Amino acid sequence: MNKSPIASATRASDLINAKLAEHQIIGSNLCPTCNYKIDQKHDWIGLPAGVKFDPTDQELIEHLEAKVSTHGLGSHPLIDEFILTIDGEDGICYTHPEKLPGLAKDGVSKHFFHRPSKAYTTGTRKRRKIQTTEVNNEQGETRWHKTGKTKPVIVKGEPKGCKKILVLYANFGKCRKPEKTNWVMHQYHLGEMEDEKEGELVVSKIFYQTQQRQFSASETGS
């Protein structure tokens, strides 16, 4: 007798839950001297070869919504393995993508939770300038530049968030012609406003574009 699809799905879910319990993603120990709780992250068993994390715009918005609600308690138990959280001076708009964990010039996308900061103490302009180790600035600045219009992300028929595309440019400065690089970032935030709020958690997909792509008129804003 063939098993029903519902029974098979239930069994698959039970197996996954059993594996999560067996390998305990997060554990803790107590310091023998002061009894301080030490969080210890165990190595995950690994996923089958060929499995890769490639969520749609809608799925990224759902992951972000789960992350910000009830302090992330609604997130998938493995989401932090696939979307790293980077804050402060190690953040997306401070660090060159080549120095971000897991990124390389291979066309593979990596995802990050982060909080964009303001460029100045006054105003609403977001920081896009990348910090460099150059002593002088003869080669100009490196910064992310938005291209095209911010687009709504529709989830189950309702606008849940927004997406903007940014491209990394080098040689920014007065009397200079900025040089477009192949680094691209898709940034997502919740809500219907065109720009994210200060300190708001967003999620970004960053990748090195190995093949030149023609942007559509809607993306370029023309």
Helices and strands as residue ranges (DSSP letters): H 5-23, E 26-30, E 37-41, H 57-68, G 69-72, H 79-82, E 83-85, G 88-90, G 97-99, E 110-114, E 129-130, E 141-155, E 158-172, E 179-190, E 202-208, H 217-220
